[in-house]
Amino acid sequence: MEKETIDFTHLPSVRLYFSIGQTILTEGDPTNGWFVLLSGKVGVFKSDLTVAEISKPGTVIGELGFLLNIPRTATLIAQEPTMLLHVKVSLDDLLAHHPHLAKKMMLMLAERLVKTTEDWREAAKPVEVY
């Protein structure tokens, strides 16, 4: 299945630019919207460990905190010059006025959960020692 790019640019948003090594957000920060990667590469860190690198334009970042209304769950740092779209809309507004986008966002999150589960299953396989 080919992934569809979701256009969030018509929602209340602002483009943000980050230099290499610049912190985008910090784990524990309050959540105020989510981000869409427009260009560049973002490192995702938990307790100083790299847990992911995001470089595919159109990738939604920070949707978990947004959907659950919880503080940021990881620290994001620009790994190269990076441009993000910071979308600032309430969940109620998204559901009421943009249900098609909310549905696509939730499907993306579900796909990410499936991939993470598969990755964990693969990592948990016993290693053969010869």
C-alpha positions as a Python dict, from the first residue, in 0.01 Angstrom:
ca = {
    (1, 'M'): (0, 0, 0),
    (2, 'E'): (146, 336, -103),
    (3, 'K'): (132, 596, 169),
    (4, 'E'): (-64, 911, 93),
    (5, 'T'): (82, 1248, 185),
    (6, 'I'): (-153, 1449, 402),
    (7, 'D'): (-179, 1824, 339),
    (8, 'F'): (-204, 2010, 670),
    (9, 'T'): (-102, 2350, 529),
    (10, 'H'): (-458, 2490, 532),
    (11, 'L'): (-482, 2444, 911),
    (12, 'P'): (-360, 2716, 1151),
    (13, 'S'): (15, 2664, 1133),
    (14, 'V'): (355, 2826, 1111),
    (15, 'R'): (675, 2715, 937),
    (16, 'L'): (970, 2675, 1172),
    (17, 'Y'): (1336, 2650, 1075),
    (18, 'F'): (1601, 2472, 1284),
    (19, 'S'): (1980, 2454, 1253),
    (20, 'I'): (2188, 2139, 1304),
    (21, 'G'): (2186, 2045, 1673),
    (22, 'Q'): (1904, 2282, 1764),
    (23, 'T'): (1646, 2141, 2006),
    (24, 'I'): (1296, 2145, 1859),
    (25, 'L'): (1119, 2034, 2175),
    (26, 'T'): (1210, 1867, 2501),
    (27, 'E'): (1063, 1558, 2664),
    (28, 'G'): (813, 1672, 2929),
    (29, 'D'): (729, 2002, 2755),
    (30, 'P'): (358, 2083, 2737),
    (31, 'T'): (193, 1989, 2408),
    (32, 'N'): (59, 2263, 2183),
    (33, 'G'): (-14, 2107, 1846),
    (34, 'W'): (195, 1879, 1629),
    (35, 'F'): (456, 1904, 1355),
    (36, 'V'): (490, 1794, 994),
    (37, 'L'): (841, 1744, 857),
    (38, 'L'): (882, 1953, 542),
    (39, 'S'): (1257, 1900, 496),
    (40, 'G'): (1565, 1793, 689),
    (41, 'K'): (1616, 1524, 950),
    (42, 'V'): (1501, 1503, 1312),
    (43, 'G'): (1651, 1284, 1583),
    (44, 'V'): (1412, 1148, 1846),
    (45, 'F'): (1570, 1097, 2189),
    (46, 'K'): (1453, 947, 2517),
    (47, 'S'): (1691, 980, 2811),
    (48, 'D'): (1976, 1071, 2572),
    (49, 'L'): (1926, 753, 2366),
    (50, 'T'): (1841, 787, 1998),
    (51, 'V'): (1513, 603, 1942),
    (52, 'A'): (1441, 719, 1587),
    (53, 'E'): (1549, 942, 1303),
    (54, 'I'): (1284, 1101, 1088),
    (55, 'S'): (1372, 1222, 739),
    (56, 'K'): (1068, 1153, 520),
    (57, 'P'): (889, 1475, 424),
    (58, 'G'): (525, 1468, 529),
    (59, 'T'): (590, 1266, 843),
    (60, 'V'): (372, 1377, 1134),
    (61, 'I'): (563, 1429, 1460),
    (62, 'G'): (423, 1488, 1807),
    (63, 'E'): (75, 1358, 1735),
    (64, 'L'): (75, 1126, 2035),
    (65, 'G'): (99, 1409, 2287),
    (66, 'F'): (-153, 1608, 2085),
    (67, 'L'): (-412, 1330, 2066),
    (68, 'L'): (-373, 1223, 2430),
    (69, 'N'): (-316, 1576, 2566),
    (70, 'I'): (-3, 1466, 2750),
    (71, 'P'): (342, 1627, 2778),
    (72, 'R'): (596, 1559, 2504),
    (73, 'T'): (718, 1200, 2521),
    (74, 'A'): (1061, 1258, 2365),
    (75, 'T'): (1317, 1524, 2282),
    (76, 'L'): (1353, 1624, 1916),
    (77, 'I'): (1681, 1762, 1780),
    (78, 'A'): (1752, 1876, 1424),
    (79, 'Q'): (2016, 1648, 1270),
    (80, 'E'): (2054, 1875, 966),
    (81, 'P'): (1892, 2204, 861),
    (82, 'T'): (1525, 2126, 914),
    (83, 'M'): (1193, 2289, 828),
    (84, 'L'): (877, 2189, 1014),
    (85, 'L'): (516, 2294, 990),
    (86, 'H'): (388, 2350, 1345),
    (87, 'V'): (12, 2286, 1334),
    (88, 'K'): (-180, 2452, 1615),
    (89, 'V'): (-540, 2336, 1623),
    (90, 'S'): (-737, 2182, 1906),
    (91, 'L'): (-839, 1818, 1889),
    (92, 'D'): (-1205, 1922, 1912),
    (93, 'D'): (-1162, 2157, 1615),
    (94, 'L'): (-978, 1892, 1416),
    (95, 'L'): (-1255, 1636, 1479),
    (96, 'A'): (-1540, 1882, 1418),
    (97, 'H'): (-1411, 2066, 1113),
    (98, 'H'): (-1151, 1835, 958),
    (99, 'P'): (-1266, 1477, 1033),
    (100, 'H'): (-1097, 1341, 718),
    (101, 'L'): (-761, 1469, 843),
    (102, 'A'): (-824, 1332, 1192),
    (103, 'K'): (-901, 992, 1041),
    (104, 'K'): (-585, 994, 829),
    (105, 'M'): (-380, 1100, 1129),
    (106, 'M'): (-520, 816, 1340),
    (107, 'L'): (-455, 565, 1061),
    (108, 'M'): (-94, 684, 1040),
    (109, 'L'): (-60, 637, 1415),
    (110, 'A'): (-208, 286, 1392),
    (111, 'E'): (37, 197, 1111),
    (112, 'R'): (324, 326, 1326),
    (113, 'L'): (203, 107, 1614),
    (114, 'V'): (194, -201, 1388),
    (115, 'K'): (549, -130, 1267),
    (116, 'T'): (676, -73, 1621),
    (117, 'T'): (515, -398, 1736),
    (118, 'E'): (678, -586, 1446),
    (119, 'D'): (1016, -427, 1524),
    (120, 'W'): (987, -530, 1890),
    (121, 'R'): (883, -882, 1792),
    (122, 'E'): (1185, -910, 1564),
    (123, 'A'): (1419, -772, 1832),
    (124, 'A'): (1283, -1019, 2089),
    (125, 'K'): (1366, -1326, 1879),
    (126, 'P'): (1629, -1548, 2041),
    (127, 'V'): (1978, -1514, 1901),
    (128, 'E'): (2150, -1834, 1795),
    (129, 'V'): (2501, -1870, 1931),
    (130, 'Y'): (2740, -2110, 1759),
}
